[in-house]
Structure formats: C-alpha cells, structure tokens
Amino acid sequence: MRKLPLQFSCNVSICTSTVRRNDVNCELSRTTNSCVCYRLFVRSRDTSSKAAAIHERLHDELGVEGRFRLAMQMSELAREFAKAGIRERNPALDEHDVVRQLAAEFYGVTYDANGRR
C-alpha cells in the first residue's frame, strides 16, 4: 500500500471527473479548479497489513447501505455514551433534561427555565 497524506494534489489531467484508483479518490474542486485527492482508507499505525486488508474487505462487503447503517449505529452508540456521562454527572436529571443537556453539549443549544431556546 502506498503511503500518501490524507489529502494531496495530483495531475489535473486525470481530474476531469471523479476518479478512484485503488484506495485513492480524486476530484476536481469546483472552488479552486484544482485536483484534490484523498485516501479512502487509512490504516491505523498499530494495525498489521493483513488485519487492515481483512477490515477493508469486510467494509467493502457491507455495501453502501450497510456502511450507512453501521455509521448510524455508531452515532447512536456515541449519543448513548454521552447521555450516560450526563446522567452520571447529574443523577437528579430526568430523561427530558438529559436530552436538553446533550443538545447543549453537542450543539450549543441552551434553554431557559421554561424550556425555551
């Protein structure tokens, strides 16, 4: 596997449209009119080549819908971890107030005493 930075410039002539070469995706930027390429898969430094290949194969087998479903599950799990942390720090909060605090932490949304933004 070639070692490339996450994002790099390449030969503009290949970027007449989106191009995928192995683990690299190249696109013509509409704003800068230059070719921008990025790696589709970045292996962790503590992962062997064999393990990375297995992971990439399994990821490809999921397909678009499977990868989307996995991303949604991971997002939901992260949200549940955050809510658990809020409950641990504020045991007196009910579920409604936990969700409000989550919105405040994630999105900077704050509410007054009457529950208005």
N, C-alpha and C positions, 0 to 999 in steps of 0.2 A: 504494500500500500504506500503510495506516495505521501510524503509529509508536506502538507500545504497549510498556510494560515487559514483561519475561518473564512476570511474574505480577502480577495486579491483581484488584481486587474489582469486581463489576458489579451489575446489578439482580438481586436474589434471585428475582424472579418468573420469570425465564427458566430458572432452575436447578432445575426440578422433576425433571430428569434430565440426562444428559449432552447437551450441545448443541454442535454445531460450526457456526461461522459463518466462512466464508472461511478465514483462517489462524488462527482463534482457537477454542480448545476451552474450554468452561465446564462445571464440575461442581459439584454440591452436596457440600461437605465433610461427612463423617459426624461428624468430631470437633468441628468448630466450628459446624456447621449454617449455614455461610455459603457464598456462591457464590465459587468461586475459578476464575479464568480464566487461561489461559496461551497463548502463541503456539506454534503447531505448527511454524513455520518462521521462523528468524531469519536474515536476510541479513547476511553479513559487510559491514563498512563499506567494504571495498575491492572489492566486487562490484557490477557495474552491475545495473540493474533487468532488463535484457534477459538477462544471464547468469544471474541469480537465477531468472527465470521458466523458462528452459531447464532449469536444475538441478532446480527443483521439479517440472516436468513429467516429467522422466526419473525422478525419485524416485517420483512417483505411479505411473508405468508399471510400476515394479518389482513393485508389489503387496505384500501383507503378507509372503508367503513370500520374495520377492526381497529385501525390506528386511531380513528376519531373516537370510538367507544373507549379505548384504553386511555386516551387523553382526558375524556370526560370523567372516567373513574378516578384517575389520578387527581384531577381538580377537586372532585367531591371529597376524596380522602384528605387532601390538604385542608379543605374547608372544615372538615370534621375535627382534624387535629387542632386547628386554630380555635374552634369553638370549645374543645376540651380544655385548652390552655386558658381561655377566658373563664370557663366555669371553675377551674382550679384556683385562679387568682381572685375570683369574685363569686364565692359559693352562694351568696344570697340572691344572685340574679336569677330571674325566671327565664324561660326559653326565649320569650319575646325580647327581653333586654339583652340576652346573649347575642341574638341576631343583630340588634342595634349596635352593640359594641363591635361586633365583627365588621359591620359596614363602616363604622368609624375607623377601625384599624386598617381595613383593606382599601377603602375608597375615600377616606377623609370626610365622610358624611357624619354630621352631628345633628342631634335632636335636642329640642328644649324639653322642659319638664312636662309639657303637654303632648309630647311625641311628634312635634312638627319639626321639619328640617329647617 
